[in-house]
Amino acid sequence: MIIIGLTGSIGMGKSTTSDMFKSLGVPVISADEIVHDLYSAEAAPLIEAAFPGTAPDGVVDRQVLSAKLMSAPEEFKRLEAIIHPLVRAREKQFVDEAAARGAPMVLLDIPLLFETGSTDRVDVVVVVTCAPAIQRQRVLARPEMTAEKFEAILARQTPDAEKRARADYVIDTGQGLEAARRQVADIVAALQKSSRQGE
């Protein structure tokens, strides 16, 4: 079974691209969605203990947590030490279940694939990209987003040029949805072919 790692900087169109793989029958799991679930489950008491006042009712208040991290960026490492092992456990369970079903490939949507040293957990790296001006426009259109917050997020992410250089496949989402769909379909077809040849 081929494990695809999908990544890309904020605003590059990763979630939309992930859905395109899913529409072609590729089982997909999103690290962001896992985190969202963990914030109202087993991670909440751990985060409340580490960051008092962020999850008083058993659910992490993302805005309160974000504000704490923005004022003390060095605390990101403490949060990651709590979250990353839990996310990896969920991803491993997903991969194991897909393998048991005989799935030819799965996709792990991991925003911080390079930053967390996770490339050794995947067989193929797909990077989603677009022009910086398009990225900025997309991100600043999000609710609660500011230019300062955007720059702070970018500062923690591996530069787009480096991601593209380390990718097995690059998908440019700045050319429109149909162009992106064609690129996804080409990648899936190529991986299906290599999977059959490897049998």
Buried (B, 14 or more C-beta within 10 A) or exposed (E): BBBBBBBBBBBBBBBEBBEBBBEBEBBBBBBBBBBEBBBEBEBBEBBBEBBEEBBEEEEBBBEBBBEBBBEEEEBEEBBBEBBBEBBBEBBEEBBEEBEEEEBBBBBBBBBBBBBBEBBEBBBBBBBBBBEEEBBBEBBEEEEEBEEEBBEBBBEEBBEBEEBBEBBBBBBBBBBEEEEBBBBBBEBBEEBBEEBEEEE
